Every structure is written in C-alpha cells, then in structure tokens.
Amino acid sequence: MLSSKNVSSDGPLSDPLRIAWPPLIPGRLIRRYQRFLADVCLNTGETVTAHCPNSGRMIGCAEPGRPVYLSFHDSPKRRLKYTWELIDMRGTLVGVNTLVPNRLVALAAANGLIPEFQGGVTVRTEVVVGSHTRLDLCLTDTRGRNIFVEVKNCTLVEDGRALFPDAVTARGRKHLEVLGELRRAGHRAVIFFVVQRMDAEWFSPADHIDPDYGQALRQAHDQGVEMLAYDATLDLGGIALNRGLPLAL
C-alpha cells in the first residue's frame, strides 16, 4: 500500500531546474551546535540564533567565521525566525538545507530533465512503502511503472571527491535495504545523491566515516539498485541541478 503527497509540474518553465532562494540575509557563522542551532553575526552587527536544517556533522561546511546566508520567516509558530541556507566555503557556495535536494529532483523529474528518468511523468513525494518506511519520491512512467527514489543530501567534498554520509547513519542503511527489496520485487529503485556545492568531480561512499553504509551501498548496487550523483550550481539567486558525476564504489 502506497500513500503520498502529490506534486505536479506547472508546465514548461523558463528555468525548470532552478529553485530560487527566499530573500537572503548575510552574516558570519559564529558556531553551529546541538545539530539544529547556529549562532550568526549579521552584517548589521546583530547576533541571532538560526535553525540549521541539517542533521549531519557538516564536515567542511560549518567553519566559524565563514560568510553565511539566512532566510527570515516571521511565523508565530516558529521559535527561531531565521533559517541557515548557505555558507561560502572558499571557492564554492554550499547549500545547507537538506530539504532542497528533494525539491530539485522532484521538479527536474516532473519536467523530464533528468535523462535517467525520461519515462517519469508523474511525481509523488513522501511515499510510504509498507507500514514503516517512507521514501522521498515515486515516479510513474507512461506505462504505469513505478520508479522509487530516495534522495540524499551531500555536502562533504575532499580533494574533488563528494562523500556520503558525513556521519554514521542507520536510517540511511535502512533505506538501502528497502530499495533492495523493491528491486527484487521487480521495481526500479534508485538512490540519488545531490551534491549541494560546485567543487566535486566524482562521488564515492565515505567508508572512513561509516564503513557499514559503504558496504550496504555496494550490496544494494549488486542487487540492481541504481545509483545517481549530481552536483549543483549555486549563486545567491538560486540553485539548480547541474551534471551527473562519475561514481566510484
């Protein structure tokens, strides 16, 4: 049984891969702590605490003193009015918000702009598979066949190599197991890594951080789970998927 939230394309877009940022507020990172909090000194001199929408260790993209960009949300339901969106890491902006990759892949797939998903014309998000597991996307091609996709945010790059994960992730291994089960049941199953920065040349699992995840990724590959990695182009106006990266498993 599948349940989902529906997403539909609004038709041809002038730049359908690009997602615009909300108005950005510049500052400098003081510190990131307790996973979801970041203190930032705004360019006005005011110090604020922002929500950090990233549960990873953020190795290589949370350096104190670096320029950062926040969005502001004046909702009475929000305890923290600011959200950390970007950091400038010497030569590349890095997208912090882990919700962005899902939106990028869903939008691009709905508009037929990812070559590997040319048959995917209908996109559903937050798809529940079975009773306990939720996957990010389900694409349905013109023949009614489903393609199940789990999207992962990647911000760690070392010497041109994009690496995932940046912290031990039992949840990530569970997603790979579910994708393997779906593949054995006859469905297309895809793990899609979105590198939210512009200095990666290739992708591989971060075995030195989570060797169990690397092993699970290779096992899923052997079971027929498809693996894609795309980098992104970012500026202070927005973000877009850019190109597929070679994989070294």
N, C-alpha and C positions, 0 to 999 in steps of 0.2 A: 504494500500500500504506500502510495506516494502522497505527500502533501507539500504545498509550496506556495510562495507568493509569486504572482505573475509579473513579468516585465515585458513590455512590447516596445518595438522601435517606432519612433515617430516619423519614419520615412527618411529619405535622403537628407543628410546633414552636410553643412559646408566643411566641417572637420569632425567626422563622427567618431574618431578615435580619441579626441581631446576632451578632457574634463577640466572645466575652469575652477580655479580656487575661489573660495569666498574672499572678500577683501582681506588683505594680509597686513598684519601689524608687525613691524620689525623690532628686534631686540637682540640680546645676547644671553646665551644659556649660562645660568649660574650653576645649577645642578639638576640632575634627574634622580629621583629617589622613590622608594616604595612602589616601583614599577609604573604606576599611573600618575605620578606627580612630577612636575618640573617647575623650578623657580627660574624666572626670566626677568632680566632688567631691560625694560623697554627703552627705545631710543629717547623717550621723553624723560628718562631718569626714574620712572616709577618701577617698582618691583612687584610682579604679580606671580601667582601660582596658577599654572595651566594644567589642564588634563592632558596626559600623554597617552594617546590611543594606540599603544604598542606594549604588549606583554613580554616581549623578548628582552634579551640582555642589551640589545642595541650596541653591540661592539662596533667601534669605528664610526658611530654616528650619534654620539652623545657626549662630545668633548666640551667641557666647560670653557666658556669664553668665545665659542664659535657663534657666528650670526645665525639667528633662528627667526622663523616667521610664524605668527599665531593668527588664528581666526577668533572672532568675538561673537558670542551667542547670548543675547540678553533674554533668555527664557527664565521665567520664575521657577521652573522645575530644576534648573541646573544650579548645583552648588558652586562649580567652577565655571566662570563665564568665558574663559579662554581655552582654546584647543591648540596644541602644538602640531603644526602641519609640515614644516620643512626645516632642514638645517643645511647650512652651506659648509661643506667639508673639503675645502682646498681643491678646487677644480671641478666639483660637481655638487649640485643640489641633491639632497636625499629626501625622499618622501617618508615621513614618519607614520602617517595614519594608515593602519592596517586594513581599513575598510575600503580604501581607494582601489587596490588591485581587483577586488571582486567587481566593482563598478566598471573598471576599464575592460575586463574580459567580457562581461555581460554586454556592454554597449558595443564593443567591436564584433562580438559573435552575432548579435542581433542584426548588425548591418553587413554581415558577410565579409568582414575584413580580416579574418584570421584564416589563412589558407587551409590549415588543418581542419577547420570547421566549416567548410564551404556548404556542407549539407545542412548545417544547423540553422534553421529559420525561426524557430520558436525557442525562447529562453525563459526558463523558470529559475528562481533563486530560492535559497534556503530549503532545499529538498530533503525531506525526511525519508530515509531508507530503512525499512523495518521499523522497530519501535524505539530505538535509542540513538541512532546516528543521523546527523544532519550533514549533507554535502552542500557545497556552495552553489552549484549550477547543475541544471539538467537541460541539455539541448535536444530538440526533436527535429529530425531531418524530414525531407519531403516524403519519405516513405513511412514515416511514423516511428522510426527507430530512435531510441534514446542514447544520448552520449552523456555520461555522468562525469562531472568535472569538479575537482577540489582545487581551489586556488590558494597558493601560499605566497606570503609577502617576504621578499628577500632584501635585506639592506646591508648585509655583510659582504664586502669585497676586499680581497687581499691579493696584491700583485696581479690585478686584472681578472682574478677568479672569483665569481659570485659563489657564495657558500650558504647552504641552508642545512640545518637550523643554526641559530646563534645561541641556543640553549637546549638542554635536554627536553624532548617533547614526546611524552607517552601518547598524547592526543594525536600528534602527527602520525605516529606508528599505527594507531587505530584506524585512521583514515586510509592508510595504505592497505591495511587488511581488508577493509570494506570494499575498496576499489578492486582488489584482487578477487573478492567474492563475486562482485558484479561482472567482472570479466569472465570468470568461469561459468557464469550463468548466461553468457552469450552477448552481453552488452559491451559497447565501447566504454572504457574507463580511462580517465586522463588526470594526471597530476600536473598542474600548471603553475610554474614559479614565475612571479613577476618581480623583476629586479628594479626597485624604485630609485635608480641612480644611473649615471651615464658613463661609468668608467669600467664596466665589466666586458670582458672579451669571451668568456666561456663560463660554464656552470658545472659544479660538482657538489656532492653531499659533503657536509662538514664532519668528516669522520673523527677528527681530533676533538670535536665538541660532543657529538652524540654518535658513537660508532654503531649503536643498535639501530638508529634511524637509517644510517647508510646501508646497513645490511638489509633492513626491511625494504628500502628503496630498490636495491638490486634484485631482491626476491620478487617484488611486485613487477619489475621490468621483465623478469624471466617468465612471469605468469601472463604477460601480454598487456599490462597496464602501460598506456602511452605516457610519455614524459615530455613536456614542453617547458622551455625557459625563454622568456622575452625580457629585454631591458626596456627602458622608458626614456623619453625625452621630457625634461622638466625645465620650466622657467617660472618666473613669478606670476605668469598669467594662467598657467595650467599644466597638465600632464597628459601624455599620450603614450600608448604602446609604440615601440619603435621597431625592433627586429628580433627574430629568433636567434638564440645563442647556441653554439655547439655545446653538447653535453659530454662530460667525461665521468662515467660511473665506475 
